[in-house]
Amino acid sequence: MTFASLRPLPAAHALTALRNGNDRFRTHASSIGGPTSSERREALAEGQSPNAIVLSCSDSRVPSEIVFDCGLGDLFVVRVAGNVCAPSLVGSIEFAASTFGTELVVVMGHTNCGAIGATLDALTKSGRGELSENIRDIVERISPAVRPLLARGLDPVELMHAATRANVLHTASHLRQGSRVLERLIGQGKLMVVGAEYSLTTGAVDFFDMPV
């Protein structure tokens, strides 16, 4: 195998590969040993061609490569608390999409996200103590998606679930419409952005936000 033989999968095929990989992870049938072979490692030393870009939370329980049963060079992963959009993170996604030709971007939130919880606490004034400037920046990026939910009278479990998904939708929308680079690639049919939620309990990834 040489690097020249490695090419990113088309978006639809890459999404299917992620679904299949998550099924293997959930059923304890992971095959991650193969994709990490020395032959592949040596081929990837020349360059990379990841099949998907994943913007996910930095939570230690949500490692994308394991969740999707992927190996070396399969995913270009951008991790940040709350899977929020900030200029450097968007730039990382722009770089991967435009440089490697990767056609699929997955924005993946997860259940019981600490960043979502901190945002809800801040908005309802139930937090304990003052947030640092940098943590406040994350909360402020999540707040626009979450604030409208507070008037719906949801119980805490429902609110957390709705807030997690609203934040994913907000981030995915920002990537689709807030980046000229990504918007151009989407318009050319060369990029697809989808939203997903990972369950800490079941290990399943639900792709709930798909382009029409």
N, C-alpha and C positions, 0 to 999 in steps of 0.2 A: 504494500500500500504506500502511495506517495501522497503528498499534500495536494498535488495537481488533480488527483482523483476525487478529492473531497469537495462537495458542493452542498450548499444549504438545500433542504427540502422545500418544495412549494408550501405555502402557508397551510393549505388544507391537509396536506400529508404530514406536516410537522405537528399540527394539532392532533391528528389521529395518533401519531407516535407518542405524544404526551399523554393522551388518554390511556393508551395501552400500557405505557410505563407506569402510570398511577395505578392501574388495575393490578399490575404485577406487584407493586409496592404494597397495596392493600391486602393482597392474598399471599404475601410472604413468598413470592416467586421471583424475587429480584434477580437480575442477570448482570448487575453492574460490573462484575469481574471482567467480562469480555471487553467492553468498551474502554477499559483502563489498561489494555495490554501494552507491552513495551513497544510493539510494532506501531500502534496508534500514537503512542507518546512521541516516538521519533518522527513520525509523519507530521504531527502537529507542531514540532519545533520549528518548522518552516513557515507556519502561518495558521490561521484558524478560519473556519466557515461554520459557525454555530447555526443550528436549525431553528432556534428560537431565542428571543430576548425575553427575560423574565424580570419584571420589576416587582419585588416582593418585600415583605417586612423583614427586618433584621433579627426577629425572634429566633432564638436558638433551636426552637422546635420545628422550624419550617425551612429546612435546607432544600432548595429546589432540585438539586441534582439527585438527592435521595428520594424525595417525594415523587419525582417523575422517572425514577430508575434510569438515570442518564449517566454517561461517563465523560471522560476527558473530551473537551472540544464540542460537546453537544449543545450546551447552553451558555449564553452570555448573560450572566446574572448581575442585576443591580439591586442592592439591598439597602434599605433605610427604614427606620422605625415608622410604622404607619403607611408604608408604601406610598409616600407622598411625592408630589412633583416639585422639584426645585431646579434652578437652571443647570447645575452641574449634572444632575441625574438625567434630565431631558437630553443634555448634551451627550451623555454616555450612550443613550439609546439612539440618538441621531447618528453617532459615530458608528455603532455596530450595524445599523440598518443601511447606511450609505456606503460603508467601507466593505462589509462582508456580503452584502446582498441578502441578509436574513429577512425573511418575509413575514415572520410572525412575532408579535409582541404580546406578552401575557402580563396583565396587571393582576397580581394575586394577593388578596387580603387573607385573613384567617380568623377563626373564631377566637373569642376571648383575647383580643388584641389589646395590649397594655396602652398603646398610643391612643386607640379609640377610647378606652376607659378614661385616660387622663383628660382627653378632650371633653368628654361628657361631664366629668367632675368639674372641669374649669368652667364650662358653660352653665352648670347648675350651682356653682359656688360651693360644691361639696368636697372639694379637694383639700388635702391636708398639707398645708405649707405652701410657700411661694415657689413657683416654677423658675428654673434657671432661664436665662435669656435664650439659650439654644433649644431647650425643650419647649419653651413657649413658641418658638418659631415653627416647630412641628405641629403643635396644637393649633396655631393660627392657620396653617395650611389645610388642616382637616376640618376646622370649624365651619366653613361655608357649606360643606356638604351635610354636616350633622345638625346644625342649628335649626333648620326647618322642621326636623323630626320632633323637637321638644314639645311642640304644640299639639301633637297627635294623641297624647294621653296613653302612650305605650307603657307596659310594665317594663322593669329593668332588663329582663331577658330579651323581650321583643325589641326594645330600644337598641340594645347592643347589636343584635342581629341586623336590624335595619341600618344602623349607623355604619357598620362594617361594609355592607353592600353599597350604601350611598357613597362612601369614601372611594371605593373601587370605581364606581361609575364616574365620579368626579375626576379622578386621576386619568382614567381611560379617555374621557372626553377632552381633557386638557391635552393629552398626547395627540388625539385626532385633530384637534382644532387650534391648538396653541403653539404649534411648531411648524414653521413653513417647510422645513425639510421633510418632516413626517407627513404633513398634509399633501405635499407634492407626490411622495411615494405612494400614498393611499390613492390619490387621484389617478395615478398611472397604473393602478392595480398591482403594485409591487409590494404592498405592505398591508397587513391586517392586524388590528389591535382588538384584543378580547379581554374581558374581565372575568375573574374567577375568585372563588373562596375555598380555602382549605380548611377542613375540619380537623381540629386537634384530636378529637375523640375517635373518629372513624378512619382518618387518613385519606378520605376521599376529597378530590378536587371537583367542585361544581363550576363548570363554565357557564355562567348565567348571563353574561353580557356579550352578545355576539352581534356583529354588524349585520344590518338587514341586506 
